Amino acid sequence: MNLSLVLAAFCLGIASAVPKFDQNLDTKWYQWKATHRRLYGAVGNI
């Protein structure tokens, strides 16, 4: 039972350490693509 508590605490610690989504990064990425006229992920783009 102690092992399961340690494992649960470990998993909870890992899950809480995941970086949070930053909307500001998306904004900068779209600005960069527009500035440099890039179409990453567009259909038909090689």
FENCORQUI-V450576 format. One record per backbone hydrogen bond with DSSP energy under -0.5 kcal/mol. NH is the residue of the N-H (numbers start at 1). CO is the residue of the C=O. Records with the same first field share a line. If there is no record, write none. Layout:
NH = CO ; CO
This chain:
5 = 1
6 = 2
7 = 3
8 = 4
9 = 5
10 = 6
11 = 7
12 = 8
13 = 9
14 = 10
15 = 11
16 = 12
17 = 13 ; 14
18 = 15
23 = 21
25 = 22
26 = 22
27 = 23
28 = 24
29 = 25
30 = 26
31 = 27
32 = 28
33 = 29
34 = 30
35 = 31
36 = 32
37 = 34
38 = 33
42 = 39
45 = 42
46 = 44
